[in-house]
Amino acid sequence: MIPREAEVVIIGGGIIGSSVAYFLSQAKRKVVLLERGDMAGEASGANGAFVWTSTRRPGIDLDLALASIEIHKRLGEELDVDTEYRRPGGLLVIENEQDLPVMERFRKEREDAGFVLTMLDSREAREFEPLLSERIAGALYNPLDGGTNPFNLVLGLQRKAEQMGARVFHHTEVQGIRLEDNRVRGVITARGIVRADLVVNACGAWAPFIGEMVGIKIPIIPSAMEFVVTEQMPPVISHIIMGAAYVTGEYAKEEMIGHQGRFGCGLCVHQTVSGNILLGATWRFVGYDKRTSYEETRAIAREVVRLFPQLGSVCAIRSFVNFFPFTSDDLPILGYVEGIDGFVMAAGHCGHGICLGPISGKLISELICEGRTSIPIDELGLWRFSQSGRAPSPGRVESL
Ligand SMILES: Cc1cc2nc3c(=O)[nH]c(=O)nc-3n(C[C@H](O)[C@H](O)[C@H](O)COP(=O)(O)OP(=O)(O)OC[C@H]3O[C@@H](n4cnc5c(N)ncnc54)[C@H](O)[C@@H]3O)c2cc1C
């Protein structure tokens, strides 16, 4: 039976909600986690599984990614589960000669911030990853990049949280939030009410619907991303791979929001521990439409085969679409929402939530338990999107 009260109710059982539940349980808080579907049933179970830093921007963006990697390293042991976190290093593959100066500037900017990426020429890059095409111009190498198994990770976090006392309920949708004088008092579900003075919104691309329950607009929109999965293969790809076009081409995400017919496409390749190769990716802004499209699957195949010709003969066994929670500055929304006491945001992790999940959970737990965080997160508040530069008040609707 669903409990009548909790210290903290977490809404959403993806990587972010599970990580918050884990760290709060470790801090001995009485936590209830409510998930309307299955464990890791949305973006946290349908992604590229990169734990990736190479394209993060110096500042809070990179600080969060680096801190999260430190937690990924030890989580398997803490959770008693093989999260399949491996760190073979990442390659940012540069296809065209004319992109080399841009990528060199990109490298230098990171080096100036103390974050070292190594420029490889075409031959060196192919020594690192022999299936790469001879026509590539080079690659940036980063030893910190890796991958994980997001199912094992989310399952491990939830199980360990439960062992420490958390109550986790799947197939339990939050339908409303109880407010009294702009103070959170609990959540309403079809299985009953859970009283709580603290509620964490960890609903990823669905976080705006939870925002509506307390009268605020949360500027997260679903970005539908498609990936293709191959048959299991012996190890043929050793690194985590992304195309440099993610850096050189802006993909005009803001413009694409209004153009439902257009999609962006960039190279992502990750061979998992089980041997399947995850190939990506395309993205478009089509609301909550999870259908894959032949056009996009073909675009992914073309992109991959151009840079890895020998993968042309590998069988694809399925493709999938899920939504990453897009924010216009590519950063998550973390922290209390001013004007609604007890309402905490932990959503909007864009294409980096698997990487950032562990640190996000830790920081939200620190915020709730200690009132301060080991990495300052003030700049990640919802207030940054408000036109007045102040946190939105309940009932006021901010424009995107
Ligand atoms: C195709 C694709 C590839 C990606 N690749 C990578 C990658 O390689 N590396 C990386 O770091 N990130 C990647 N991402 C991004 C990453 O997957 C997301 O940022 C991350 O999973 C978001 O986690 P979350 O817990 O916030 O959201 P979700 O996993 O979507 O979880 C939110 C949960 O909230 C639940 N929910 C919603 N409404 C309610 C309600 N009313 N009541 C109860 N529960 C509710 C949903 O059912 C859902 O399970 C990718 C995303 C996609 C789509």
The ligand as a Gaussian input file, in Angstrom:
#p B3LYP/6-31G(d) Opt

LIG

0 1
 C       17.797000       8.694000     -27.770000
 C       18.489000       9.358000     -26.621000
 C       19.869000       9.220000     -26.471000
 C       20.516000       9.781000     -25.365000
 N       21.839000       9.533000     -25.181000
 C       22.441000       9.956000     -24.031000
 C       23.792000       9.600000     -23.760000
 O       24.437000       8.900000     -24.537000
 N       24.354000      10.043000     -22.603000
 C       23.652000      10.830000     -21.701000
 O       24.220000      11.223000     -20.683000
 N       22.359000      11.151000     -21.932000
 C       21.739000      10.732000     -23.062000
 N       20.445000      11.054000     -23.308000
 C       19.741000      11.898000     -22.352000
 C       19.294000      11.123000     -21.144000
 O       18.727000       9.890000     -21.534000
 C       18.286000      11.964000     -20.363000
 O       18.823000      13.244000     -20.090000
 C       17.949000      11.297000     -19.038000
 O       17.549000       9.962000     -19.232000
 C       16.830000      12.061000     -18.349000
 O       16.531000      11.370000     -17.159000
 P       15.260000      11.760000     -16.309000
 O       15.244000      10.850000     -15.138000
 O       15.255000      13.227000     -16.089000
 O       14.030000      11.500000     -17.308000
 P       13.287000      10.141000     -17.712000
 O       14.196000       9.000000     -17.813000
 O       12.457000      10.456000     -18.912000
 O       12.387000       9.874000     -16.447000
 C       11.286000      10.699000     -16.122000
 C       10.237000       9.773000     -15.551000
 O        9.145000      10.547000     -15.038000
 C        7.990000       9.742000     -15.176000
 N        6.798000      10.580000     -15.042000
 C        6.361000      11.544000     -15.884000
 N        5.223000      12.075000     -15.412000
 C        4.933000      11.449000     -14.249000
 C        3.866000      11.563000     -13.297000
 N        2.877000      12.445000     -13.451000
 N        3.872000      10.741000     -12.215000
 C        4.870000       9.831000     -12.029000
 N        5.897000       9.681000     -12.907000
 C        5.929000      10.487000     -14.002000
 C        8.148000       9.139000     -16.577000
 O        7.332000       7.997000     -16.738000
 C        9.651000       8.848000     -16.623000
 O        9.953000       7.515000     -16.297000
 C       19.772000      10.534000     -24.417000
 C       18.391000      10.694000     -24.578000
 C       17.749000      10.104000     -25.657000
 C       16.262000      10.245000     -25.790000

